[in-house]
Amino acid sequence: MVTERLKDISYAIRDIAIIADEVMKTGKEIYNLNIGDPVKYDFSTPHYISQALAEATFSGQNFYVDSLGVPELRYEVCKYEQNKNSINITPNDILITSGVTEGLFFLFAALLEKKNEILVPGPSYPIYITYSKFFDGVPVEYELNELNNWEPDIDDLRKKISDKTKAILINSPNNPTGVLYNSKNIKQIIELAGEYTIPIISDEIYDQIVFEKKYSCPATFTNDIPIIGLNGFSKAHLATGWRLGYVYYYDRNKQLVELKQSIEKMARARLCANSIAQYAAIEALKNPGSHTDEMVKKLKERRDYSYKRLVEIEGISCNRPDGAFYLFPKLDFNILNKWKNDKDFVINLLKETGICTVYGSGFGNYGINHLRMTFLPNLEKLEIIYDLLVKFVK
Ligand SMILES: Cc1ncc(COP(=O)(O)O)c(C=O)c1O
C-alpha cells in the first residue's frame, strides 16, 4: 500500500524521542540532549523579532506571498550575505524556503535520480542521507577524520568522485561533529569541484555559532566555482519553530541557471514560505540584536563544561567542537563491554537515567560507535546529567 521510497525514511534524532516518550510515561524525568533546538532551553526568541511577527499578522500580512519570498526579505538576505561574506550576489539569487530543510529537499529533488550520487560528509546529518535515498540517489559519505579533529579527508573525497556525482556537500560548522573545516580543506574541496565541474552545496546553518576559530564562507574562496548556500533563522535567530530559511546561488559564470529555474518551479508548486515569519525576519536582519553573541557566549561555557566531564569518563573519547552545539563522542566497546553497540548504549542510557541522546549509527556509516549529545542545557542541568552519565557507565 505504501511506496518503496518511504520505507527508507528515518531520522534518528526524532526517532529516539518515541522511546523517550515511553520512558517518560513511567514517571522518569527526561533530559533531552537529542534535538538541536536552543529555543527549548534558556535561549528565547528575541522579543523584538516576536513583536515583528505579531505586528505582521495584526497588520494583515496573512496572505500567500511571493513563491520566491517577500521581495524585501530577499533584498535584506542578499545585503546580509554581501556584507558578512563579501559574496557577489543579487536579490534575484535568493529563494526563501521553509527552513534549510526545504531548501535541501528542493536541491536533492533537482539533482538526484536513477542512483546518481551526492558526496556528503560522514558522519552525516541524517537528512542528507534520507533525502538522497528518497529521490533515488545515493549518498556517498566522504570521511571526516576523527583523528584529525574531524577535518575532511580530501584524498578520500577525491577517490569517491565518480561520473555519477552531482554535487559535493559541505556542512561547516558541522552537525554532528562540531568541526569547522579549515580554510585549506575548503579550498581543496572547491578545487576538486572545479576540476570535475561539480557544484558545491554549503549548509551554513551554524555559521554564527563558532567559538575560538573564525568562520569563512566557502564562496569567499572562489570566483568561478558555483556554490549553492543554505542558511536560515532557526539557530542564529532562535526561531526554530517558525520554519524559515533561504537558498542563495553564488554563480558568477551562470552554470546554475537551469537548476535555479527548476527549483523556482518547485517553489511555485508549494505556494510560499510562512508569510508573517518573513516579515519578522526582515526586522531581524535590519536590526541585528545581541542575541546571537549572547547565545555563543553561554554555549561556550556549556561546551567547555560538557567536554571536560565527558573526556574524564573511561571508555569515552571526544574531539572538542569548534562550533554548533553538539558533542560526538566515541564509545570504546572494549571497555564499555556491557553494551552491544551505540544504539544499545543509547537506549539503555535513556531507560536507566532519562538522558536522551542519539545513537551515532543514525548519522551514517562513520557515526557507528558514537553518540550525539547537545550541550544546550544550563550548567546546573548539565552537572546533573554528567553525574548520572558517570554513574551509568560505571
Ligand atoms: C546541518 C543542519 N542543516 C539543517 C538543519 C535544519 O535547519 P532548518 O531549521 O532551517 O530547517 C539542521 C537542524 O538541526 C542542521 O543541523
The ligand as a MOL file (V3000), in Angstrom:
LIG
                    3D

  0  0  0     0  0            999 V3000
M  V30 BEGIN CTAB
M  V30 COUNTS 16 16 0 0 0
M  V30 BEGIN ATOM
M  V30 1 C 23.1570 20.7100 9.4950 0
M  V30 2 C 21.7320 21.1170 9.5770 0
M  V30 3 N 21.1090 21.5580 8.4780 0
M  V30 4 C 19.8240 21.9200 8.5140 0
M  V30 5 C 19.0970 21.8590 9.6960 0
M  V30 6 C 17.6520 22.2800 9.6790 0
M  V30 7 O 17.5450 23.6620 9.5860 0
M  V30 8 P 16.1430 24.3920 9.4490 0
M  V30 9 O 15.5630 24.5190 10.8130 0
M  V30 10 O 16.4960 25.7160 8.8580 0
M  V30 11 O 15.2950 23.5710 8.5540 0
M  V30 12 C 19.6940 21.4110 10.8660 0
M  V30 13 C 18.9160 21.3030 12.1080 0
M  V30 14 O 19.3410 20.8150 13.1230 0
M  V30 15 C 21.0520 21.0370 10.7990 0
M  V30 16 O 21.6800 20.5980 11.8850 0
M  V30 END ATOM
M  V30 BEGIN BOND
M  V30 1 1 1 2
M  V30 2 1 2 3
M  V30 3 2 2 15
M  V30 4 2 3 4
M  V30 5 1 4 5
M  V30 6 1 5 6
M  V30 7 2 5 12
M  V30 8 1 6 7
M  V30 9 1 7 8
M  V30 10 2 8 9
M  V30 11 1 8 10
M  V30 12 1 8 11
M  V30 13 1 12 13
M  V30 14 1 12 15
M  V30 15 2 13 14
M  V30 16 1 15 16
M  V30 END BOND
M  V30 END CTAB
M  END
